[in-house]
Amino acid sequence: MKDEVVVSDLNAYFGNVRALTNINIAIKEKMATAIIGPSGCGKSTFIRCINRLHELVTNAKVSGKVLLGGSDIYSSEVDPIQIRRKVGMVFQRPNPFPALSIYDNVAAGLKLNGIKTKDHIDDIVEQSLKMSTLWDEVKDKLNVSGVSLSGGQQQRLCIARALAVKPEIILFDEPCSALDPISTAKIEELIFKLKQNYTIIIVTHNMQQAARVSDDTAFFLMGELIEFGKTQDIFTAPKDKKTEAYITGRFG
């Protein structure tokens, strides 16, 4: 497996407050990497730096490098919109576009990217809904509003929307925190399937979830990367005492 995302000396700021300090990590392609740590430790900020969403926050800034396929996404020659096309994102709470149908939610990114042929859009919408395991549940009501679906279905719709524009990497920011156990199990099963074709990075506060779905795990604390390695090693034989204390529930 080659490195898909290589982060070097990454620092992230909100105004004068530093949220991430000198992060260095190499994330493998077509594997799932979990980002764990207590609330406020920089997990979500870290993944938002990978698709340049962080810079959309007022007074936010970044220093250091984030390489995708060997190219620095923060280079002045790089279009951030192209980066966000390559690096899809699924947020904590399902956020389908409320004014759009199920079909149009999935097709929205395609139309923005200039795809206009209806048959082509139809094919991609169907393929994306199948990949997100939602097709069989919605194929007879594609013109119904996306927000009419259950929470778990809405989250899978958002995953289909991300898949439609053919990303290379998918970021999940605590995708199951607002879902019931059955919906959570479906999302986890889906992540397990998606990592065969996509690089997955998932922020989660759920230790069991990280252990179930990820190949590698990174532990963040107070804006620093404390430990990174194979998930099994992190959970059974952590090298750092802070990691061990967090995983065993002594804080966080």
C-alpha positions in Angstrom: 0.0 0.0 0.0 1.4 3.4 -0.9 0.8 6.6 1.1 -2.3 8.5 -0.1 -2.1 11.5 2.3 1.2 12.7 3.7 1.0 15.5 6.3 4.2 17.4 7.3 4.5 19.9 10.1 0.8 20.8 9.9 -0.3 23.7 12.1 -3.9 25.0 12.2 -5.1 28.2 13.8 -8.4 29.9 14.7 -7.2 33.5 14.9 -4.3 33.4 17.4 -5.4 30.1 18.9 -3.4 27.1 17.6 -5.7 24.0 17.2 -3.1 21.7 15.7 0.6 21.6 16.5 3.2 20.1 14.1 1.2 17.1 12.8 3.2 14.5 10.8 1.4 11.5 9.5 1.2 9.3 6.4 -2.2 7.7 5.6 -2.3 4.7 3.4 -4.5 4.4 0.3 -7.6 2.2 0.3 -7.5 1.6 4.0 -9.6 3.1 6.8 -7.8 5.3 9.3 -9.6 6.3 12.6 -8.9 9.6 14.3 -9.6 9.3 18.0 -9.2 11.6 21.0 -11.3 13.6 23.5 -13.6 16.5 22.5 -11.7 19.6 21.4 -8.4 17.8 20.7 -8.3 18.8 17.0 -9.8 15.7 15.3 -12.3 17.5 13.1 -9.9 20.4 12.4 -7.4 17.9 11.2 -9.6 16.3 8.6 -11.0 19.7 7.5 -7.4 20.6 6.7 -7.2 17.7 4.3 -9.9 19.1 2.0 -9.3 22.8 2.7 -12.5 23.4 4.5 -10.7 24.8 7.5 -9.7 27.9 5.6 -13.4 28.8 5.1 -13.7 29.6 8.8 -13.2 33.3 9.5 -9.6 34.1 10.7 -8.6 30.4 10.3 -5.2 29.6 8.7 -2.9 26.7 8.1 0.9 26.2 7.8 2.8 23.1 6.7 2.1 20.7 3.9 -0.6 18.2 3.0 0.4 16.1 0.0 -2.2 14.2 -2.1 -0.5 12.0 -4.6 2.7 13.9 -4.0 1.2 17.3 -4.7 0.8 19.9 -1.9 -2.9 20.9 -1.7 -1.9 24.3 -0.2 0.2 25.3 -3.2 -0.8 28.6 -4.7 -1.5 26.9 -8.0 -4.0 24.5 -6.6 -7.8 25.1 -6.9 -9.4 24.3 -3.5 -12.6 23.3 -5.3 -10.8 20.6 -7.2 -9.4 19.4 -3.9 -12.9 19.1 -2.4 -13.9 17.2 -5.4 -11.2 14.7 -4.8 -11.7 14.6 -1.0 -15.4 14.0 -0.2 -16.8 14.7 3.3 -19.6 13.2 5.3 -20.6 15.3 8.3 -21.6 14.5 11.9 -25.3 15.2 11.2 -27.0 14.1 8.0 -27.3 17.3 5.8 -29.3 16.5 2.6 -30.3 19.6 0.7 -33.8 20.2 2.1 -35.3 21.7 -1.1 -34.1 18.8 -3.3 -35.4 15.3 -4.0 -33.4 12.2 -3.3 -32.4 12.1 -6.9 -31.4 15.8 -7.1 -29.4 15.5 -3.8 -27.1 12.9 -5.5 -27.1 14.7 -8.8 -26.3 18.1 -7.4 -22.5 17.8 -7.6 -22.6 16.3 -11.0 -24.6 19.2 -12.4 -22.2 21.7 -10.7 -19.3 19.8 -12.5 -21.0 20.4 -15.8 -22.5 16.9 -16.5 -25.7 17.5 -18.3 -26.6 14.3 -20.1 -29.6 12.9 -18.3 -28.9 9.2 -19.0 -25.4 9.7 -17.7 -26.6 11.4 -14.5 -29.3 8.7 -14.1 -26.6 6.0 -14.2 -24.3 7.7 -11.7 -27.2 8.4 -9.3 -28.3 4.8 -9.4 -24.7 3.5 -9.1 -24.0 5.9 -6.1 -27.2 4.9 -4.3 -26.3 1.3 -4.8 -22.8 1.8 -3.5 -24.3 3.5 -0.4 -26.7 0.5 0.0 -29.7 2.9 -0.3 -31.0 2.1 -3.8 -33.4 -0.7 -2.8 -35.0 1.5 -0.2 -35.6 4.5 -2.4 -35.6 3.5 -6.0 -39.4 3.9 -6.2 -39.4 7.4 -4.6 -36.5 9.2 -6.1 -38.6 12.4 -6.5 -39.4 12.5 -2.7 -37.6 15.1 -0.6 -34.3 13.9 0.8 -35.2 15.1 4.3 -38.2 12.7 4.3 -35.9 9.8 4.9 -34.9 8.5 8.4 -31.7 9.7 9.9 -29.7 6.7 8.9 -31.1 6.8 5.4 -30.2 10.5 5.2 -26.6 9.8 6.2 -26.4 7.1 3.5 -27.9 9.6 1.0 -25.1 12.1 1.9 -22.6 9.3 1.3 -24.1 8.7 -2.1 -23.9 12.4 -2.8 -20.2 12.3 -1.9 -19.6 9.2 -4.1 -21.3 10.6 -7.1 -18.4 13.0 -8.0 -15.9 10.2 -7.9 -13.6 11.2 -5.0 -10.4 9.4 -4.1 -10.7 10.0 -0.4 -13.8 10.2 1.9 -13.7 11.9 5.2 -16.2 10.9 7.8 -16.6 13.3 10.8 -18.3 11.3 13.5 -20.9 10.0 11.0 -22.8 7.9 13.4 -23.0 10.1 16.5 -26.6 11.2 15.7 -27.8 7.7 14.6 -29.4 4.7 16.3 -27.5 1.4 16.7 -29.1 -0.3 13.6 -28.3 2.7 11.4 -24.8 2.8 12.9 -24.2 -0.8 12.0 -25.3 -0.1 8.4 -22.9 2.8 8.1 -20.0 0.8 9.6 -20.7 -2.1 7.2 -20.7 0.4 4.3 -17.4 1.9 5.4 -15.9 -1.6 5.5 -17.0 -2.0 1.9 -15.9 1.4 0.7 -12.3 1.1 1.8 -11.8 -1.5 -0.9 -12.0 1.3 -3.4 -11.5 4.5 -1.4 -9.2 5.9 1.2 -11.3 6.4 4.3 -10.5 8.7 7.3 -13.0 8.6 10.1 -13.2 10.8 13.1 -15.0 9.0 15.9 -15.4 9.3 19.7 -16.5 5.6 19.8 -13.6 3.4 20.7 -15.4 0.2 19.7 -16.3 1.8 16.3 -12.7 2.7 15.7 -11.6 -0.9 16.5 -14.3 -2.4 14.2 -13.8 -0.3 11.0 -10.3 0.9 10.9 -6.9 -0.5 9.8 -4.8 2.3 11.4 -5.6 4.6 14.3 -4.3 8.0 15.2 -4.7 9.4 18.8 -4.9 13.1 19.1 -4.6 15.1 22.4 -4.7 18.9 22.8 -3.9 19.5 19.2 -1.0 17.0 19.0 -0.7 13.6 17.4 0.3 11.4 20.3 0.5 8.0 18.6 -0.3 6.5 15.2 -0.1 2.8 14.2 -2.1 -0.3 13.4 -5.4 -0.3 15.1 -4.8 -3.6 16.8 -1.5 -2.3 18.2 -3.0 1.0 19.4 -5.8 -0.8 21.2 -3.9 -3.8 22.7 -0.3 -2.5 23.1 -0.2 1.3 23.0 3.4 2.7 23.3 2.4 6.0 24.9 0.9 6.2 28.4 -1.4 8.9 27.4 -2.9 6.7 24.7 -3.3 3.8 27.1 -5.0 6.1 29.7 -7.5 7.4 27.0 -8.3 3.9 25.6 -8.8 2.5 29.1 -11.2 5.2 30.0 -9.1 7.1 32.6 -9.9 10.4 30.9 -11.8 11.8 27.9 
